[in-house]
Amino acid sequence: MKKIAILLFTCLSLSLYGQTDADVISLDSAKTLFYAFERDENGGPSFPQIVSILENITRHEPHNTEAKYFLGYAYSRMNAYDGKGIPDMDLDLVVKSSAEFEKVIALTPKYTGERIILDPHSKIASEWGAMALCYMAHGKRDSALWAFNEGKTRGGFSPFFLNINRNILDACSENAILIVSGDNISFPLWYLQNVENYRTDVTLVERNLLHSNWYPTYLQSAGQLSFGAPEEALDTLD
């Protein structure tokens, strides 16, 4: 009941004041809205509205790393809420999301604020890795390589995670099919295979993307995997 009351109060504030003000909407209230949207609760504002709130907070508090962290995630969610939205990603939103995490790192190299899932470095890798996958889905390999390298330049794909994933690939037999799950594993693996040409004999399958209406088709059309099903049936894989 308390969270619902906060949500209703925040929405009422938005309707009364029209333009969000950091004195009216606190970071805690913005976080409440963010998590309410994540849980699909009705009655809350959309992610563009949450972005507007967080942008206003960061303007008033330019050194608030937690606000910048949540703003970066809000840009990301607005761009592609999950793997189903990867083929339609917008580069401008990737740049905006990445920029907020880069500011967090510049202000606090070891971020200690509240995390949604990933740390700032890993989220940069996730954003640019997803953009690279978007390009790959559209057959734009050169653009995909650019996106991977851009993510590395901006602070993602750290040597630590790349080394972990090299060990994972090294543990695979020749021409293996490796089923993976999670951004910290999948995107560094794709980086290694596409940028460094490391263990390209291994076929990567991201389990979480198999429920999307584009990824199985992409895997089969790219000759990476055959599901033994006609293309028109791939969108309904369970």
Secondary structure by P-SEA (a helix, b strand, c coil): caaaaaaaaaaaaaaaacccccccccaaaaaaaaaaaaacccccccaaaaaaaaaaaaaacccaaaaaaaaaaaaaaaacccccccccccaaaaaaaaaaaaaaaaaccccccccccccaaaaaaaaaaaaaaaaaaacaaaaaaaaaaaaaaaccccaaaaaaaaaaaaacccbbbbbbbcccccaaaaaaaacccccccbbbbcccccccccaaaaaaaacccccccccccccccc
